[in-house]
């Protein structure tokens, strides 16, 4: 039966109680989402033979999520991805952020949205999960009190939608995303190098040694970043190309072929040849960060005792471009009072 159910999932060290919500559709697809940072904890979808597997990496219980981990399944903010030197200037005023990635601020800082309990409510006649978090002025160095509302829903055509909305009481910068690690063969299935990837982008944003964009929009043609037609992820992942070396694989933002204001359009399509599972990523965002789990090295024990290894998953972080607050040529990430931030990303599953 389709709908959403809730169960208790423990408490944070702060004492805040956390619930786990299970979204189901009429075809048996199932997603579980935690009120701790809106984490996508499980996502069970069928292969070409109708066999279900959980295709996102993570943990069985709440406790490991409260300790250092690679942002498994979480909502991230106030600013997803990197801001150079942990600082930016807005309206002539310089803001200093908490640094947690060498010289950079990453994914909102050491106490970003991924460390917060969100208020959860089942809405839309029991068909959607709405999560709300109020970030106070000055939290992690960001200006303005920001109210973020993120809504998860699961359709009967096997599409998991994440709808992001936010308002602020002062000018701020904002970049929300979800940081799920996918492996269409199943979360414990190991390397993803033979999975076939298409990204709807003819440009990407090259980076420096600190993974900060140089401000160039570089053509993907003739580079290891050309996924304009389906290509095995592993084909060029160990290329001597300087960009690949900087990222230790793929950890780069792609400039999507889409116009601002358009409805969600295809950003990426990935398929696992063995299981036949296919995932399409649709979004309203201008960019998507492809990350190939280059820093997971067999040192993480996940769900069911699975050991997660190097390049055993991929992330598609739909987003504004990294370091946009310091890059005036990139599409703006500024949100002002009276405006409403609204973005949508959809992960749609099928088989081939």
C-alpha positions in Angstrom: 0.0 0.0 0.0 1.3 3.5 -0.9 1.8 6.2 1.7 4.1 7.2 4.5 4.7 5.6 7.9 6.7 6.9 10.8 8.7 5.1 13.5 11.0 6.3 16.3 14.7 6.1 15.4 16.4 7.2 18.6 17.8 10.5 19.9 20.7 12.8 19.2 23.4 13.4 21.9 21.6 16.7 22.4 18.5 14.7 23.4 16.4 15.6 20.4 14.3 12.7 19.2 14.6 11.5 15.7 12.0 9.7 13.5 12.4 7.6 10.4 9.7 8.0 7.7 9.1 5.3 5.1 7.6 6.4 1.7 6.1 3.6 -0.4 4.5 3.6 -3.8 2.1 1.1 -5.5 4.9 -0.7 -7.2 6.7 -1.5 -3.9 9.5 1.1 -4.3 10.4 2.3 -0.8 12.4 5.2 0.5 13.2 5.9 4.1 14.1 9.5 5.3 15.3 10.6 8.7 14.3 13.8 10.4 18.0 14.0 11.3 19.2 16.2 8.4 16.6 14.8 6.0 18.9 11.9 5.3 17.8 9.4 2.6 18.7 6.2 4.6 17.4 3.5 2.2 16.0 3.5 -1.3 14.8 0.1 -2.6 14.1 -0.2 -6.3 13.7 -3.3 -8.6 16.1 -4.7 -11.2 15.1 -6.0 -14.6 14.0 -9.2 -13.0 11.9 -7.5 -10.4 14.3 -8.1 -7.6 14.6 -5.2 -5.1 17.9 -3.8 -3.7 18.8 -0.8 -1.6 20.8 1.5 -3.9 22.1 4.1 -1.4 25.0 3.8 0.9 24.5 4.5 4.6 24.0 3.0 8.1 21.4 0.8 9.8 21.0 2.9 12.9 21.1 6.6 13.8 24.2 6.6 16.0 26.9 6.4 13.2 25.2 9.3 11.4 25.9 11.5 14.4 29.7 10.8 14.0 32.0 11.9 11.2 30.9 10.3 7.9 31.0 11.3 4.2 27.6 13.1 4.3 25.7 9.9 3.5 22.3 10.7 2.2 22.0 14.1 3.9 20.6 17.5 3.1 23.5 20.0 3.0 23.5 23.7 3.5 23.5 26.6 4.0 25.9 26.4 1.1 26.6 23.1 -0.5 30.0 22.5 -2.0 33.1 24.7 -1.4 33.6 28.4 -0.7 37.2 29.5 -1.1 39.1 30.4 2.0 35.9 30.3 4.0 34.9 33.8 3.1 32.9 35.9 0.8 31.7 39.6 0.4 28.1 40.5 0.1 26.8 44.1 -0.2 30.3 45.3 0.6 30.6 43.4 3.8 33.0 40.5 4.3 31.7 37.3 6.0 34.0 34.8 7.5 32.9 31.2 7.6 34.0 28.1 9.6 36.6 26.2 7.6 36.3 22.4 7.4 38.0 21.4 4.1 41.6 22.6 4.2 41.3 26.4 3.5 37.7 26.1 2.4 34.2 26.0 3.9 32.5 22.8 2.7 28.8 22.0 2.7 27.8 24.7 5.2 30.7 24.1 7.7 31.4 21.8 10.6 27.9 22.4 12.0 26.0 22.6 8.8 22.5 21.6 8.1 23.6 17.9 8.0 24.1 18.1 11.8 20.6 19.4 12.6 17.3 17.8 13.6 14.7 19.1 11.2 11.0 19.4 12.0 9.1 16.7 10.1 5.4 16.6 9.0 3.5 14.3 6.7 1.6 16.5 4.2 -0.3 16.3 1.0 -2.9 13.8 2.2 -0.2 11.5 3.5 1.8 11.4 0.3 4.7 13.7 1.1 7.2 14.4 3.9 7.9 18.0 4.7 11.1 18.9 6.6 11.7 22.4 8.1 14.8 24.0 9.6 15.4 27.5 10.7 19.0 28.7 10.5 19.6 31.7 12.7 21.4 34.8 11.6 25.2 34.2 12.0 25.0 30.4 12.1 28.4 29.1 10.8 29.1 32.7 9.7 26.2 33.2 7.3 24.0 36.3 7.4 20.2 36.3 7.8 17.7 34.0 9.5 16.9 31.5 6.8 13.8 29.2 6.9 14.3 26.1 4.7 11.5 23.7 3.8 12.4 20.5 1.9 9.7 18.1 0.7 10.2 14.5 -0.3 7.6 12.6 -2.4 7.6 9.3 -4.2 5.4 8.8 -7.3 4.0 5.7 -8.7 6.3 6.0 -11.7 9.2 5.4 -9.4 10.4 9.0 -9.1 11.7 10.3 -5.8 11.2 14.1 -5.8 13.0 16.5 -3.5 11.5 20.0 -3.5 13.6 22.8 -1.9 12.1 26.1 -0.7 13.5 28.9 1.5 13.0 32.5 2.6 15.3 34.9 4.5 15.0 38.1 6.5 18.3 39.5 5.2 20.4 39.1 2.1 22.3 35.8 2.2 23.8 33.1 0.0 22.1 29.7 -0.4 22.8 26.4 -2.1 20.8 23.4 -0.9 21.3 19.8 -2.1 21.1 16.2 -1.2 24.3 14.2 -0.8 23.2 10.6 -1.4 25.7 8.0 -2.6 24.1 5.7 -5.2 25.2 2.3 -6.5 22.5 0.9 -8.8 23.9 -2.6 -8.4 23.1 -2.4 -4.7 24.7 -0.4 -1.9 27.1 -3.3 -1.0 28.1 -4.2 -4.6 31.5 -2.6 -4.8 33.0 -0.6 -7.6 30.9 1.3 -10.1 33.4 1.7 -12.9 31.4 -0.2 -15.5 28.2 1.8 -14.9 27.2 3.8 -18.0 26.8 7.6 -17.4 25.4 10.4 -19.5 25.6 14.0 -18.3 23.6 16.6 -20.2 26.5 19.2 -20.2 28.9 20.3 -22.8 30.9 22.3 -20.2 32.3 21.9 -16.7 34.0 24.2 -14.2 37.7 23.3 -13.9 39.3 23.7 -10.4 42.6 24.5 -8.8 44.5 22.2 -6.4 42.0 23.1 -3.6 39.1 22.1 -5.8 37.9 25.7 -6.2 36.6 26.7 -9.6 39.0 28.9 -11.7 35.9 30.7 -13.1 36.5 29.1 -16.5 33.7 27.2 -18.3 35.6 24.5 -20.2 34.3 22.4 -23.0 34.1 18.7 -22.1 34.7 17.6 -25.7 38.1 15.8 -25.9 38.5 15.6 -22.1 37.8 12.9 -19.5 34.7 14.9 -18.6 32.8 14.2 -21.8 29.7 12.2 -20.8 27.5 13.7 -23.5 26.9 10.1 -24.7 26.8 7.1 -22.4 30.3 6.2 -21.2 31.6 3.9 -18.5 32.5 5.9 -15.4 35.8 4.1 -15.2 36.9 4.8 -18.8 38.9 7.9 -17.9 38.8 8.0 -14.1 42.5 7.4 -13.8 43.5 9.7 -16.6 46.7 11.7 -16.1 44.6 14.8 -16.9 45.4 17.5 -14.2 41.7 17.9 -13.3 41.3 14.2 -12.6 44.5 14.2 -10.6 43.2 17.2 -8.5 39.9 15.3 -7.7 41.5 11.9 -7.3 38.8 11.0 -9.8 35.6 12.9 -10.5 34.7 15.6 -8.0 33.6 18.3 -10.4 30.7 20.6 -11.3 29.1 20.2 -14.7 27.3 23.2 -16.4 24.0 21.8 -17.4 22.4 22.4 -20.8 19.3 24.1 -19.5 17.8 27.6 -19.2 17.0 29.2 -15.9 13.3 29.1 -15.0 12.6 25.9 -17.1 10.9 23.0 -15.3 13.0 20.1 -14.2 15.0 18.7 -17.1 17.4 15.8 -17.6 20.7 16.4 -16.0 22.1 12.9 -16.0 21.3 9.3 -16.7 23.1 6.3 -15.3 22.6 2.6 -15.8 24.1 -0.6 -14.3 24.6 -3.1 -17.1 24.3 -6.1 -14.7 21.1 -5.4 -12.9 19.5 -3.2 -15.7 18.6 -0.5 -13.2 18.5 3.0 -14.6 18.4 6.3 -12.8 17.6 9.6 -14.4 18.4 12.8 -12.5 16.2 15.8 -13.4 16.6 19.2 -11.9 16.0 23.0 -12.0 19.5 23.7 -10.9 22.2 25.1 -13.2 24.9 22.5 -12.2 25.5 19.0 -10.9 28.5 17.8 -9.0 29.7 14.3 -10.0 31.6 12.7 -7.1 32.8 9.2 -7.4 33.5 8.4 -3.7 37.2 8.9 -4.1 37.8 9.3 -0.4 36.0 6.2 0.8 38.8 3.6 1.2 37.4 0.5 2.8 37.4 2.1 6.2 33.6 2.4 6.6 31.2 -0.3 7.7 27.7 0.4 6.5 24.3 -1.3 6.3 24.3 -5.0 7.0 28.0 -5.0 7.8 29.0 -4.0 4.3 32.4 -2.6 3.9 32.3 0.5 1.6 35.3 0.7 -0.7 37.1 3.2 -3.0 34.8 4.3 -5.8 31.9 2.2 -4.7 29.2 4.8 -5.4 28.5 8.1 -7.2 26.8 11.3 -6.0 24.9 13.7 -8.2 24.7 16.9 -6.1 22.4 19.2 -8.1 23.5 22.7 -7.2 24.6 26.2 -7.8 28.2 26.2 -8.9 30.9 25.9 -6.2 32.3 29.1 -4.8 29.6 31.2 -6.5 29.6 33.9 -3.8 33.2 34.7 -4.9 32.6 34.2 -8.7 30.6 37.1 -10.2 30.4 35.4 -13.6 28.5 32.4 -12.2 24.6 32.3 -11.8 23.9 34.2 -8.6 23.3 32.3 -5.3 22.1 35.4 -3.5 18.6 35.2 -1.8 17.0 38.5 -0.6 14.1 39.2 1.7 10.8 38.9 -0.2 12.2 36.4 -2.6 11.5 32.7 -2.5 14.2 30.2 -3.2 12.7 27.2 -5.1 14.5 24.3 -6.7 13.4 20.7 -7.5 15.5 17.6 -8.1 14.0 14.2 -9.2 15.6 10.8 -9.1 13.6 8.6 -11.5 14.1 4.9 -11.7 13.4 2.3 -14.4 15.1 -0.7 -16.0 16.6 -1.6 -19.3 
